[in-house]
């Protein structure tokens, strides 16, 4: 069986929101999700260029697995595969993260992790993880 070391289709835009907490005087602790940003290079003036946009292969679930997950209240489960980004991998391993499909942070496009992130074959070339969205009634 051949090893897959690259992501085949990078067509879906995703953004990652990382939970942060801060104290606001008179209100108490406030929790928010800030977009994960990573450096991608430098402009002509030597200033660092940052991005919060990542592209991935987004594969929905179907068949028996999808039926089982729907019985548990999970709708729109999916498998996400993307090129390895250390900051994304570290955040998925150690922080509370929301995944925003198509870069939209509304309820319809907000997912959470359904599995641990996998640094495929520990080769720092590809990340793979499962996401889910619960049915809201």
N, C-alpha and C positions, 0 to 999 in steps of 0.2 A: 504494500500500500504506500503510495507516494505521500510524502509530508507536504502539507500546505504551509508555506512560509510567507505568503503575501495575501493581502485582502484583494479579492477579485473585483468587486464593484464598490467604489467609494462614491455613492450617489446621495446619501442622506446627510443633511447638515444636523449636527447635534451640538448642544452647549451643555456645560456642566455647572450646576449651582452648588456651592459649598456652604454649609451652614456656618454662620458666624453669630456670636452673641456679644452684646455690648450692654453697658449700663447707661441708661438715660435718666438723668436727675429728674425726680418728680414722677417718673413713670415706672422705673425699675428695669429689670433685664428685658432686652428686646432681642428676638431672634430673627435673622434674615438670611437669605441665600444670596451670596455674591458669586458672580460668574468667574470661573477659573480662567485666568489669562496666562499665556506662555509666550516667551520671546521667540520670534521667528527670524530675526536678523536686525540689520542696522540700516538707517537711511543714509543719504549722502553726507549729512552733517554729523554722522556718528551716533545719532540718537537711536535708542533701541525701539524696534517695532514689535508690538504685542498683538496677539489675536486671542479671541475667545471662541472661534469657529473651528470645528473639527468635522471631517467627513468620514463616513463609515458605511459599512454594508449592513443594512437593517433587514433582518429576515423574520417574518412573523411565524408563529406556531400554527400548526394545523393537525388534524387527525386526533388520535386518542389522547395525546398530551394536551391539546387545546381543550378538549371536552372535559378532561379531569381538572384543568386549571379553572375553567368557567364554573364548574361545580363548587370550587373553593372561593368564588367571588372575584377571581382574577380575570380581567378582560385585557385584550391586546398584549399578550405576552410576546416577547421577541428576543432574538439572539442578535447581539451587536458585535461586529468585528471591525477593528480599525487598526491603522498603523500604530506602533508603540510610541507613546508619549509618556515620559517618566512622570511628569507632574500629574497627568490624568491617572496613571496607574497608582501612584502614591495616594492620591485623594480617594480613589475607589477602595483602596485597602484600609484606610485609617480614618476616614471622615464620613459624616452624613452627607450624601450627595444626591441631588436630583438631576435627572437627565431630561433635557428639553429637546424633543424631536422637532426638526425643522426650525430650531432656534426660537420657538414660541414658548412663553412661560405660562400659558393659560392651562386650565385643568385638563383639557382635552389632549394636550401635547406633553404633559408632565409625567414622567415615569420614575420609578425607583429601582434599585438593584434587586434582582431575584436570585443572584448567585455571586460568588466572589469573582473578581476579575482574574483572568488567567493570562499570564505572560507566556504565550504559547511556546513550548519547548525551552523556556528560559532563554530565548535567543534575542530578546529585545527588538523584535521585528513586528509582532502583532499582538494586540490585546483582544480578548474575547470575553464577553459576559452576557448574562441574561437580564432582561428588564421586564417590568410588569406595571400594570396600572389597575388599580382596584375599581370595581364598579361603584359609583356613587349614587345612592338612592335618596 
